Amino acid sequence: MHCPKCLSRKIKKNGFTHYGKQNHRCKECGRQFVANSTHYVNDTTRQYIKRALCERLSLRGISRVFRRSLTWVMTFSKEVWQTTPQNLNSQPCMLFVSNLEELQDIGIQMDEAWSFVGAKSNKVWIWIAFDAERQQVIDIHFGNRGYEGASALWNKIPVDWQNNCCFDTDDWKAYKMVIPEAQHYVKKILTQALERFNCTLRQRSSRLVRKTLSFSKSMENHELAIRCFCLQFNQEKAALHL
């Protein structure tokens, strides 16, 4: 018998669990465990589950596939989501430019996607700023579809980008209230790359499918899960450009 965490064989008996099973404690790292327990999940399985969280599987589906309790999957998923950095522009190849003049050649696409939390009457709009050339999500915001939502997304874009880039949107009036007219280009065809990303987002995230039972029950999990997906999408696309 050895410790499942540090593999040390210096262990001792440490009473019984709530279910009456013999509990053990590692003298080296202090880890408590039950011999021959099926609750321990190795690193390889954790990595597979982590990737499954960004695919079209519900939490219950992941629980069934990997034969883990729903409680464990929910706890693990929150741990993964909460490690997602607020700044989705973590890939150096995405934001690196040698001078400000190069920013003028970059077109940022902005669009909003409908979603809901808890019930369809509780609408939550996902505002997205997208770098079409590098296929990267610059940032996202969750809110209403009015001026407040558009303004919040605009404020998340780096100031240098706000002052130098071009911005492509559809004809939704909220964009005209926050984007300088000289930098604003309005045409549906200009947002095709972002519309394609929205389609990818809906196809790979079960909580965003139009007709689904896997919708988000809390706003916190809704935001964290989608931000986690966007970060993984950025990493996948950035790896293709290395």
Steps between C-alpha positions, in 0.01 A plus 500: 500500500626849418377859513309595181647853513874462576528117460662471842460171686524668841132484589297426808140417585293807576158392626199425282307696240135598521421181308691278743806441278853500637661839451875548457731799531834561331779597741687685225238732348203457734265374229208294631363221283316168493681196361379387156274802475352588161467869590857593410526648151842497335645795308437348159129458568484852639646638177244309293217630719642852475483482120154344514378808688558700180309260279130436445451286809287576799647457849280193545629365169860544614408330826366197310786478249780517757305320772542772759235637730317812388611672820867433418457619141330822613771570757778429251335710228481802729868459587587500129274795415628714786859464377406667170682836485286808458719612212424265213779660297760283667663384176794724401450439128154655528575848630858544389554786256819692446338846482167676525477550123455124458186516712330710230503196272321283757123471476322406823161337457238551772172317539259378766354149548181413683502262798307450823557391859245299695207579270459642150336807649834583665690608189876545516678646198858397432691793352812391311796690352682283245829533312406338169851496353650299786176319589516611862240615753619833638245516783139430587233657719172370639207738537199658330480589133496874550755776537629363833602169345671659199679753718625232741650298212656812347669585831659153510685561174855636549518879462757484218263275309207734564694793356652331195306194382200480271182345639253300292145444626147446380248785507407466868460851644694432823828479310455844348479645851842374613721459190648817341335562164830528312602148610158337470401293194145368488420204279378150579754336270784656701416286803504161327803369693341587833167352392689180420655505847154544652391189312802310634419620850143372477601169345770423757328632815185312594384785726467723192310263272165653403288213633676326786458371854865578577450873549681693773331517838720778643646814347841434654536156338362637173772764477783280624422211265478720190816693590679168546388389153617828344840465664541146366389619155767773511765251601404257223510772234821653634671159485420482127687827439815406691 
